Amino acid sequence: MNASVPLIPDNAPFSPEQRAWLNGFLAGVFSRTLAPVGASSLATPALAPLTILFGSQTGTAEGLAKKMAKEAGKRGFAATVLDMAQTDLAKLAAEKNLLVITSTYGDGEPPDNAKALHAALKAAGDRPLTSVRFSVCSLGDTNYAQFCQCGKDLDAWFERLGATRVTPRTDCDLDYDAPFTAWLDAALNALGVGNVGGGLPSDSDSTSGHVAPPAEEESGYTKKNPFPAPVLTVRNLNGPGSAKEVNHIEFSLEGSGLAYEAGDALGVVPQNCPDLVADILAALGCDGEEAVTTPSGELPLRRALTEYYDLGKPSAELLSVVGGALRPDAASESGHKAPPTLTAQAPHHVIDVLLAAPTKPSPADFVSRLKKIQPRLYSISSSPKAHAGQVHLTVGAVRYEKDGRTRKGVCSTFLAERGLAAGKVGVFVHSNKAFRPPASDDTPMIMVGPGTGIAPFRAFLAERRASGAKGKNWLFFGDQKASADFLYREELTALQSAGTLTRLDLAFSRDQAEKIYVQHRMLEAATELFAWLEQGAHFYVCGDASRMAKDVDVALHQVIEKAGGKSPEATVAYIQSLKTTKRYQRDVY
């Protein structure tokens, strides 16, 4: 065969770079196939190195990182997926091509596995990353003030330290599929151009030349195709006199093929409150029968607002429609001071925007400016070993007053008020490999889960009892009143009697003049708690990120410093070691 004659002609539907690569590749194949035994053959092009770095609190960013690696492999890259806890500034300096995906939680904080790298990059000086080409994708939630802050931080610090940004940072809201897909396509294209390591030209993986949208699974029930799970039970866990409403909810998974592990979360697809939908229809001057276009086709406005659209925090697009009405101290045409508008603080919900607007958008214009309603993730409070064919949740119903209106948590009150009546609710499993019981049944566990934070630990304990695990288990639980808020009292007492729950420390804040919380109980038991850690215990926290989890972390530092006799610097190193070895895990929100 004449190797000088190109196998792919110039009029073939490929770019010059693609033709060159394919001609070289095919020439090598034919050379090896037709050459005599012992003859040298042309080497295939080397794959370009690529590191995919993820920061993940609940597993979403980690899952997307693995999908990125698969796509990058199709595009001529040798991709390595790296947990941020596994690298440092010196290792990053040796990278060439770097894609970063990270979530943000709480008040703009980095995920737990990203904290050390986040701090190192923030403190670093000079320009150690000049050989690195990078791009950042940040996952967040626009309902939080510090939207995507961790990704913004990393993007800015990489540039400050000399790295070259190949495509702009993309900040994704909860509905991340489209922006993530567009970012990955652009980033792989940019990194593929002029690649020192060679590799397949950047857009030659498929006939379309674009990244396929991320799918959670190849088949089965997913976020995009939730399972209609029968609702078996909705039971209030609080006693008389409680200021809270926490519900135990059970779903059947029979026939779904869905599998989960203790530590995973369940995605629940909610519906909006009928009363809120009625108020919005009244504000629009509509009867609800107006036809509007939705992702599922044309539907009556009332059903569209109930099932498809987010009626919580208004989008920037909706605010742009009524922006002129949202000025502080606006004057009416008569010269009198107008009723208070919503500019002193951001409109809380979509209904606030409509009530403040002097003119109302049409139904079609209105829904076109709404965000898609998103599933809510809840820590699973059951073990598949103990509750075969079922999945349980522990959900606090959110209700409060603001600006003269009763406000409701969308999903928590949907389940509390209408879950049983709905009959079936769309659900899917969200894997969280960063929050698991110890792999060894003999390893001790220390669990801190006040309020609904007890959910995954109910699952952990049920799992250990079902499997006959011998490891010791210690639970710190707290709430307001022992008489009304001791969630799962009978179950926990039975676990103590059976020997599964080795120790239970309780903190009920309203049962005495001085408020007592779980972190106080930790400090009281500092000596034994440190002894358990020295025996190899894993330490878990679940619950509120902004206050409780921070207070527990401070208490843990104090326990190690006090009971372990360590300096502040040694204490920090000790806790970092716990995190690095996955012995300090948090499911916080």
C-alpha positions as CSV (number, residue, x, y, z in Angstrom):
1,M,0.0,0.0,0.0
2,N,1.3,3.5,-0.9
3,A,1.4,5.4,2.4
4,S,1.9,8.7,0.6
5,V,-1.7,8.6,-0.8
6,P,-4.1,10.0,1.8
7,L,-6.8,7.5,2.8
8,I,-9.3,10.3,3.7
9,P,-9.7,12.6,0.6
10,D,-9.8,16.4,0.9
11,N,-13.5,16.5,0.0
12,A,-14.5,14.2,3.0
13,P,-16.7,15.9,5.6
14,F,-14.0,16.5,8.1
15,S,-11.9,19.4,9.2
16,P,-8.2,19.6,8.1
17,E,-7.1,18.6,11.6
18,Q,-9.5,15.7,11.7
19,R,-8.4,14.5,8.2
20,A,-4.7,14.7,9.3
21,W,-5.4,12.7,12.5
22,L,-7.5,10.0,10.7
23,N,-5.0,9.6,7.9
24,G,-2.2,9.2,10.4
25,F,-4.2,6.7,12.4
26,L,-5.3,4.6,9.4
27,A,-1.9,4.6,7.9
28,G,-0.6,3.2,11.2
29,V,-3.3,0.5,11.2
30,F,-2.5,-0.6,7.6
31,S,1.2,-0.4,8.2
32,R,0.9,-2.8,11.2
33,T,-1.5,-5.0,9.3
34,L,0.4,-5.3,6.0
35,A,4.0,-5.0,7.1
36,P,6.2,-8.2,7.3
37,V,6.8,-9.7,10.7
38,G,9.4,-7.7,12.5
39,A,8.8,-4.5,10.4
40,S,8.4,-1.3,12.5
41,S,4.9,0.3,12.5
42,L,3.7,3.8,13.0
43,A,2.7,4.6,16.5
44,T,-0.9,5.8,17.1
45,P,-1.2,9.4,18.4
46,A,-0.8,9.8,22.1
47,L,-3.8,10.8,24.2
48,A,-3.6,14.2,25.8
49,P,-3.4,14.3,29.6
50,L,-6.4,15.8,31.4
51,T,-7.1,16.1,35.1
52,I,-10.7,16.6,36.3
53,L,-10.8,18.0,39.8
54,F,-14.0,17.9,41.8
55,G,-15.3,19.4,45.0
56,S,-18.5,17.7,46.2
57,Q,-20.6,17.7,49.3
58,T,-23.5,15.4,48.3
59,G,-22.1,13.6,45.3
60,T,-23.5,15.7,42.4
61,A,-20.1,17.2,41.3
62,E,-18.4,13.9,41.7
63,G,-20.9,12.2,39.5
64,L,-20.6,14.9,36.8
65,A,-16.8,14.6,37.0
66,K,-17.0,10.9,36.1
67,K,-19.2,11.7,33.2
68,M,-16.7,14.4,32.1
69,A,-14.0,11.8,32.1
70,K,-16.0,9.5,29.8
71,E,-16.7,12.3,27.4
72,A,-13.1,13.4,27.5
73,G,-12.0,9.9,26.6
74,K,-14.1,10.0,23.5
75,R,-12.4,13.3,22.6
76,G,-8.8,12.1,22.7
77,F,-7.9,12.8,26.3
78,A,-6.5,10.5,28.9
79,A,-8.6,11.8,31.8
80,T,-7.9,11.3,35.5
81,V,-10.7,12.2,38.0
82,L,-9.2,13.6,41.2
83,D,-10.9,14.4,44.6
84,M,-9.7,17.9,45.7
85,A,-8.7,16.3,49.1
86,Q,-6.1,14.2,47.2
87,T,-4.1,17.1,45.7
88,D,-2.3,20.3,46.8
89,L,-0.7,23.3,45.3
90,A,2.6,21.5,44.4
91,K,0.8,18.8,42.6
92,L,-1.4,21.2,40.7
93,A,1.6,23.1,39.5
94,A,2.6,19.9,37.5
95,E,-0.8,19.7,35.7
96,K,-1.1,20.8,32.1
97,N,-4.9,20.6,31.3
98,L,-7.3,21.0,34.2
99,L,-11.1,21.0,34.4
100,V,-12.6,21.9,37.8
101,I,-16.2,21.3,38.9
102,T,-17.3,22.2,42.4
103,S,-20.4,22.8,44.5
104,T,-20.9,25.5,47.1
105,Y,-22.9,25.0,50.3
106,G,-24.0,27.0,53.4
107,D,-22.8,30.6,53.3
108,G,-20.6,30.3,50.2
109,E,-18.4,27.6,51.8
110,P,-16.4,25.0,49.8
111,P,-17.4,21.4,50.1
112,D,-15.6,19.5,52.9
113,N,-13.3,17.7,50.5
114,A,-12.3,21.1,49.0
115,K,-11.6,23.0,52.2
116,A,-7.8,22.4,52.4
117,L,-7.2,23.2,48.8
118,H,-9.5,26.2,48.9
119,A,-7.5,27.6,51.9
120,A,-4.1,26.8,50.2
121,L,-5.0,28.6,47.0
122,K,-6.3,31.6,48.9
123,A,-3.1,31.9,50.9
124,A,-0.7,31.1,48.0
125,G,1.6,33.8,46.5
126,D,3.8,34.1,43.4
127,R,2.6,32.4,40.2
128,P,3.2,28.6,40.6
129,L,0.5,27.6,38.1
130,T,1.8,29.2,34.9
131,S,1.9,25.9,33.1
132,V,-1.7,25.0,33.8
133,R,-4.6,25.6,31.4
134,F,-7.9,25.4,33.1
135,S,-11.7,26.0,33.2
136,V,-14.2,26.0,36.1
137,C,-17.8,24.9,36.3
138,S,-19.5,25.8,39.5
139,L,-22.7,24.2,40.9
140,G,-25.0,26.2,43.1
141,D,-28.5,27.4,44.0
142,T,-29.6,31.0,43.3
143,N,-31.8,30.9,46.4
144,Y,-28.6,31.4,48.4
145,A,-26.9,34.8,48.6
146,Q,-23.4,33.4,48.0
147,F,-24.3,31.6,44.7
148,C,-21.5,29.4,43.4
149,Q,-19.0,31.2,45.6
150,C,-16.5,28.3,45.8
151,G,-16.3,28.1,42.0
152,K,-15.9,31.9,41.8
153,D,-13.1,31.8,44.3
154,L,-11.2,28.9,42.6
155,D,-11.5,30.5,39.2
156,A,-10.1,33.9,40.4
157,W,-7.3,32.3,42.4
158,F,-6.1,30.0,39.6
159,E,-5.8,33.1,37.3
160,R,-4.0,35.0,40.1
161,L,-1.5,32.2,40.5
162,G,-0.6,32.2,36.8
163,A,-2.9,29.6,35.3
164,T,-4.4,30.3,31.8
165,R,-8.2,30.2,31.6
166,V,-9.2,28.6,28.3
167,T,-13.0,29.2,28.6
168,P,-15.0,31.4,31.0
169,R,-16.3,30.0,34.2
170,T,-19.9,28.7,34.1
171,D,-22.1,29.0,37.1
172,C,-25.0,26.5,37.2
173,D,-28.2,26.8,39.1
174,L,-30.2,23.7,40.2
175,D,-31.2,22.9,36.6
176,Y,-27.6,22.4,35.5
177,D,-27.8,20.0,32.5
178,A,-27.8,22.6,29.7
179,P,-25.1,25.0,31.0
180,F,-22.9,22.1,32.2
181,T,-23.1,20.5,28.8
182,A,-22.3,23.7,27.0
183,W,-19.4,24.4,29.3
184,L,-17.9,21.0,28.9
185,D,-18.1,21.1,25.1
186,A,-16.4,24.5,25.0
187,A,-13.8,23.5,27.5
188,L,-12.8,20.3,25.8
189,N,-12.7,22.1,22.4
190,A,-10.4,24.8,23.9
191,L,-8.1,22.3,25.6
192,G,-7.9,20.2,22.4
193,V,-6.5,22.9,20.2
194,G,-2.7,22.8,19.9
195,N,-2.5,20.0,22.4
196,V,1.1,19.2,23.1
197,G,0.2,15.6,23.9
198,G,-1.6,15.1,20.6
199,G,-4.9,13.3,20.7
200,L,-8.1,13.3,18.7
201,P,-9.1,16.7,17.3
202,S,-11.5,18.4,19.7
203,D,-14.8,17.9,18.0
204,S,-14.4,14.5,16.3
205,D,-16.1,12.2,18.8
206,S,-19.4,12.1,17.1
207,T,-21.2,13.2,14.0
208,S,-22.7,16.1,15.8
209,G,-19.4,17.2,17.4
210,H,-21.1,18.1,20.7
211,V,-21.2,16.7,24.1
212,A,-24.3,14.6,24.9
213,P,-26.3,15.9,27.9
214,P,-25.4,14.2,31.1
215,A,-27.6,11.2,32.0
216,E,-27.8,10.0,35.5
217,E,-28.2,6.4,34.3
218,E,-28.3,4.6,31.0
219,S,-31.8,3.5,31.8
220,G,-34.3,3.2,34.7
221,Y,-35.7,5.8,37.0
222,T,-33.7,9.0,37.4
223,K,-34.1,12.7,38.0
224,K,-35.4,13.1,34.5
225,N,-37.6,10.1,34.8
226,P,-38.7,9.7,38.4
227,F,-40.4,6.7,39.7
228,P,-44.1,7.2,40.8
229,A,-43.7,5.8,44.3
230,P,-46.8,4.9,46.3
231,V,-46.9,6.9,49.5
232,L,-47.4,4.3,52.3
233,T,-47.2,6.5,55.5
234,V,-47.1,10.1,56.6
235,R,-46.8,10.2,60.4
236,N,-46.1,13.1,62.6
237,L,-43.3,12.4,65.0
238,N,-43.8,15.3,67.5
239,G,-45.9,15.2,70.6
240,P,-48.4,17.7,72.0
241,G,-46.9,21.1,72.7
242,S,-44.2,20.9,70.1
243,A,-43.4,24.1,68.1
244,K,-42.3,21.8,65.1
245,E,-43.9,19.4,62.7
246,V,-41.6,16.6,61.7
247,N,-43.1,13.8,59.6
248,H,-41.9,10.3,59.0
249,I,-42.7,9.4,55.4
250,E,-42.6,5.9,53.8
251,F,-42.6,5.1,50.1
252,S,-42.8,1.8,48.3
253,L,-40.1,1.1,45.7
254,E,-41.6,-2.3,44.6
255,G,-41.2,-2.8,40.9
256,S,-38.9,0.2,40.4
257,G,-35.5,-1.4,40.3
258,L,-34.2,1.4,42.4
259,A,-31.5,0.6,44.9
260,Y,-29.9,2.7,47.5
261,E,-27.4,2.5,50.4
262,A,-27.5,4.0,53.8
263,G,-26.1,7.5,53.5
264,D,-27.8,8.2,50.1
265,A,-30.5,10.9,49.5
266,L,-33.9,10.6,47.9
267,G,-35.0,13.1,45.3
268,V,-38.6,14.1,45.6
269,V,-40.6,15.9,42.9
270,P,-43.0,18.3,44.7
271,Q,-46.1,20.2,43.6
272,N,-47.0,23.8,44.5
273,C,-49.6,24.6,47.1
274,P,-53.1,25.0,45.5
275,D,-53.7,28.0,47.7
276,L,-50.6,29.7,46.4
277,V,-51.5,28.8,42.8
278,A,-54.9,30.3,43.4
279,D,-53.4,33.6,44.7
280,I,-51.1,33.9,41.7
281,L,-54.0,33.3,39.3
282,A,-56.0,36.0,41.1
283,A,-53.0,38.4,40.9
284,L,-52.8,37.7,37.1
285,G,-56.5,38.1,36.6
286,C,-56.7,34.5,35.2
287,D,-59.1,31.6,35.8
288,G,-56.4,29.0,35.3
289,E,-57.8,27.5,32.1
290,E,-55.6,29.6,29.9
291,A,-53.4,27.4,27.7
292,V,-49.6,27.8,28.1
293,T,-46.6,26.0,26.7
294,T,-44.7,23.8,29.2
295,P,-41.8,21.3,28.9
296,S,-44.6,18.6,28.6
297,G,-46.5,20.5,25.9
298,E,-49.6,22.7,26.1
299,L,-51.4,22.7,29.5
300,P,-53.9,24.7,31.4
301,L,-52.2,27.5,33.4
302,R,-53.3,26.1,36.8
303,R,-51.8,22.7,36.2
304,A,-48.6,24.3,34.8
305,L,-48.2,26.4,37.9
306,T,-48.9,23.5,40.1
307,E,-46.6,20.9,38.6
308,Y,-43.9,22.5,36.4
309,Y,-42.8,26.0,37.7
310,D,-40.9,27.3,40.7
311,L,-43.0,29.9,42.5
312,G,-40.3,30.6,45.1
313,K,-37.6,33.1,44.6
314,P,-38.3,35.1,41.4
315,S,-35.9,34.8,38.5
316,A,-34.0,37.8,37.1
317,E,-36.1,37.4,33.9
318,L,-39.4,37.9,35.9
319,L,-38.0,40.8,37.8
320,S,-37.1,42.5,34.5
321,V,-40.8,42.5,33.5
322,V,-41.8,44.5,36.6
323,G,-38.5,46.2,37.4
324,G,-39.9,49.7,37.1
325,A,-42.4,48.9,39.9
326,L,-39.7,47.8,42.3
327,R,-38.3,51.1,43.4
328,P,-38.1,52.2,47.0
329,D,-40.5,55.0,48.1
330,A,-42.0,55.2,44.6
331,A,-44.6,57.9,44.3
332,S,-48.0,57.3,42.8
333,E,-49.4,59.5,40.0
334,S,-51.6,61.4,42.5
335,G,-48.4,62.5,44.3
336,H,-49.1,60.4,47.4
337,K,-46.5,58.0,48.7
338,A,-47.2,54.6,47.1
339,P,-47.6,51.5,49.1
340,P,-44.3,49.9,50.2
341,T,-42.6,48.2,47.3
342,L,-40.2,45.4,47.4
343,T,-36.9,47.1,46.7
344,A,-35.8,47.6,50.3
345,Q,-35.1,43.9,50.2
346,A,-35.4,41.4,47.4
347,P,-38.9,40.0,46.6
348,H,-39.2,36.8,48.6
349,H,-41.5,34.9,46.3
350,V,-43.1,35.2,42.8
351,I,-46.4,36.2,44.4
352,D,-44.6,39.3,45.9
353,V,-43.5,40.4,42.5
354,L,-47.0,40.1,41.0
355,L,-48.6,41.9,43.8
356,A,-46.2,44.8,43.5
357,A,-46.4,45.1,39.7
358,P,-48.7,47.9,38.3
359,T,-49.3,45.8,35.1
360,K,-49.5,42.1,34.9
361,P,-47.7,39.9,32.3
362,S,-49.8,37.7,30.0
363,P,-49.9,34.0,31.1
364,A,-47.5,33.0,28.3
365,D,-45.1,35.7,29.1
366,F,-45.3,35.0,32.8
367,V,-44.5,31.2,32.6
368,S,-41.7,31.9,30.1
369,R,-39.9,33.8,32.8
370,L,-40.3,31.3,35.6
371,K,-37.7,28.7,36.6
372,K,-38.5,25.0,36.4
373,I,-39.5,23.5,39.7
374,Q,-36.7,21.3,41.0
375,P,-36.7,18.1,43.0
376,R,-35.7,18.3,46.7
377,L,-33.1,16.0,48.2
378,Y,-33.7,14.5,51.6
379,S,-31.3,12.2,53.6
380,I,-32.8,8.7,53.5
381,S,-33.7,7.5,57.0
382,S,-34.0,3.8,56.2
383,S,-31.7,0.9,55.5
384,P,-32.5,-1.4,52.5
385,K,-31.3,-4.3,54.7
386,A,-33.9,-3.5,57.3
387,H,-36.7,-2.1,55.1
388,A,-36.7,-4.1,51.9
389,G,-38.8,-2.6,49.1
390,Q,-39.2,0.7,50.9
391,V,-37.5,4.0,51.5
392,H,-38.1,6.3,54.4
393,L,-37.7,10.1,55.0
394,T,-37.7,12.3,58.1
395,V,-38.9,15.7,56.9
396,G,-39.6,18.9,58.9
397,A,-42.5,20.9,57.5
398,V,-41.5,24.5,56.9
399,R,-44.1,27.2,57.6
400,Y,-43.6,30.9,58.6
401,E,-45.0,34.4,58.2
402,K,-43.5,37.1,56.2
403,D,-44.9,40.4,54.9
404,G,-48.4,39.5,56.1
405,R,-48.4,36.2,54.2
406,T,-48.1,32.6,55.3
407,R,-45.1,31.0,53.6
408,K,-44.6,27.3,53.1
409,G,-41.7,25.0,52.2
410,V,-42.7,23.7,48.8
411,C,-41.8,20.0,49.2
412,S,-42.0,19.6,53.0
413,T,-45.6,20.8,53.1
414,F,-46.5,19.0,49.9
415,L,-45.6,15.7,51.6
416,A,-47.1,16.7,54.9
417,E,-50.5,18.0,53.6
418,R,-51.0,16.3,50.3
419,G,-48.6,13.3,50.0
420,L,-51.1,10.6,51.0
421,A,-53.9,12.2,48.9
422,A,-51.6,12.3,45.9
423,G,-51.2,8.6,46.2
424,K,-47.9,8.5,44.2
425,V,-45.0,10.9,44.3
426,G,-42.1,11.1,41.8
427,V,-38.8,10.0,43.4
428,F,-35.3,9.0,42.4
429,V,-32.1,7.9,44.3
430,H,-29.2,10.3,44.6
431,S,-26.0,8.5,45.5
432,N,-23.8,10.1,48.1
433,K,-20.6,8.0,48.3
434,A,-19.0,10.7,50.5
435,F,-21.4,9.8,53.4
436,R,-21.3,6.1,54.2
437,P,-21.1,3.9,57.4
438,P,-17.6,2.4,57.9
439,A,-16.7,-0.4,55.5
440,S,-15.8,-2.6,58.5
441,D,-18.6,-3.7,60.8
442,D,-16.1,-3.6,63.7
443,T,-15.3,0.2,63.4
444,P,-16.9,2.4,66.0
445,M,-19.3,5.2,64.9
446,I,-19.9,8.6,66.5
447,M,-23.0,10.3,65.1
448,V,-24.2,13.9,65.7
449,G,-27.6,14.5,64.3
450,P,-30.0,16.9,66.1
451,G,-33.6,17.4,64.8
452,T,-34.1,16.0,61.4
453,G,-30.3,15.4,61.2
454,I,-31.1,12.1,62.8
455,A,-32.4,10.8,59.5
456,P,-29.2,9.1,58.1
457,F,-28.3,7.8,61.5
458,R,-31.6,6.0,61.9
459,A,-30.5,4.3,58.6
460,F,-26.9,3.6,59.8
461,L,-28.2,2.0,63.1
462,A,-30.8,-0.1,61.3
463,E,-28.2,-1.2,58.8
464,R,-25.8,-2.3,61.6
465,R,-28.5,-4.1,63.5
466,A,-29.6,-5.9,60.4
467,S,-26.1,-7.0,59.5
468,G,-25.2,-8.0,63.0
469,A,-22.3,-5.5,63.2
470,K,-20.2,-5.6,66.3
471,G,-18.8,-2.0,66.2
472,K,-19.8,0.4,68.9
473,N,-22.3,3.2,68.1
474,W,-22.7,6.6,69.8
475,L,-25.4,9.0,69.0
476,F,-25.7,12.7,70.0
477,F,-29.3,13.8,69.5
478,G,-31.1,17.0,70.5
479,D,-34.1,19.2,69.9
480,Q,-36.3,21.6,71.8
481,K,-38.3,19.5,74.3
482,A,-37.9,15.9,75.4
483,S,-41.6,15.5,75.9
484,A,-42.5,16.6,72.4
485,D,-39.5,16.5,70.1
486,F,-37.6,13.2,71.0
487,L,-37.9,11.8,67.5
488,Y,-37.9,8.0,67.2
489,R,-37.8,7.7,71.0
490,E,-39.1,4.1,71.0
491,E,-36.8,3.0,68.2
492,L,-33.7,4.5,69.9
493,T,-34.6,3.0,73.2
494,A,-35.1,-0.4,71.6
495,L,-31.7,-0.1,69.9
496,Q,-30.1,0.7,73.3
497,S,-31.7,-2.3,74.9
498,A,-30.6,-4.6,72.0
499,G,-27.0,-3.3,72.4
500,T,-26.8,-1.8,68.9
501,L,-26.8,1.8,70.3
502,T,-23.9,1.8,72.7
503,R,-24.4,5.3,74.0
504,L,-27.0,8.0,73.5
505,D,-26.4,11.6,74.7
506,L,-29.4,13.9,74.6
507,A,-29.6,17.7,74.5
508,F,-33.1,19.4,74.7
509,S,-32.6,23.1,74.6
510,R,-35.9,24.3,76.1
511,D,-36.1,21.9,79.1
512,Q,-34.0,24.2,81.4
513,A,-33.2,27.8,81.8
514,E,-29.8,27.5,80.1
515,K,-30.0,26.2,76.5
516,I,-28.1,23.0,76.0
517,Y,-27.1,21.7,72.6
518,V,-25.3,18.7,71.2
519,Q,-21.9,20.4,71.1
520,H,-22.2,21.0,74.9
521,R,-22.7,17.2,75.4
522,M,-19.7,16.6,73.2
523,L,-17.5,18.8,75.5
524,E,-18.9,17.1,78.6
525,A,-17.9,13.7,77.2
526,A,-14.6,14.9,75.7
527,T,-12.3,12.3,77.3
528,E,-14.4,9.3,76.1
529,L,-15.1,10.9,72.7
530,F,-11.4,11.3,72.1
531,A,-10.7,7.7,73.2
532,W,-13.2,6.5,70.6
533,L,-11.4,8.5,67.9
534,E,-8.1,7.0,69.0
535,Q,-9.7,3.6,68.6
536,G,-10.5,4.4,65.0
537,A,-14.0,5.7,65.3
538,H,-15.6,7.5,62.3
539,F,-17.2,10.9,63.2
540,Y,-20.4,11.9,61.4
541,V,-22.5,15.1,61.4
542,C,-25.9,15.7,59.7
543,G,-28.0,18.9,59.8
544,D,-27.8,22.6,59.5
545,A,-24.6,23.8,57.9
546,S,-24.7,27.5,58.9
547,R,-24.9,27.1,62.7
548,M,-25.1,23.6,64.2
549,A,-22.4,22.0,62.0
550,K,-20.0,24.9,62.6
551,D,-20.6,24.7,66.4
552,V,-20.0,20.9,66.3
553,D,-16.8,21.4,64.4
554,V,-15.5,24.0,66.9
555,A,-16.5,21.6,69.7
556,L,-14.6,18.7,68.0
557,H,-11.5,20.9,67.9
558,Q,-11.9,21.7,71.6
559,V,-12.4,18.0,72.4
560,I,-9.2,16.9,70.6
561,E,-7.2,19.8,72.0
562,K,-8.4,19.3,75.6
563,A,-8.7,15.5,75.9
564,G,-5.8,14.8,73.5
565,G,-3.5,17.4,75.0
566,K,-2.7,18.8,71.6
567,S,-1.7,22.2,70.4
568,P,-4.1,24.2,68.2
569,E,-1.8,23.4,65.2
570,A,-1.6,19.7,66.0
571,T,-5.4,19.6,66.5
572,V,-5.9,21.1,63.0
573,A,-3.6,18.4,61.6
574,Y,-5.4,15.7,63.5
575,I,-8.8,16.7,62.1
576,Q,-7.4,17.1,58.6
577,S,-6.2,13.6,58.9
578,L,-9.7,12.4,59.9
579,K,-11.1,14.2,56.8
580,T,-8.4,12.8,54.4
581,T,-9.0,9.2,55.6
582,K,-12.8,9.7,55.3
583,R,-13.3,9.3,59.1
584,Y,-14.9,12.8,59.4
585,Q,-18.0,13.0,57.1
586,R,-20.8,15.5,57.0
587,D,-24.2,15.6,55.4
588,V,-25.0,19.3,55.9
589,Y,-27.4,21.7,54.2
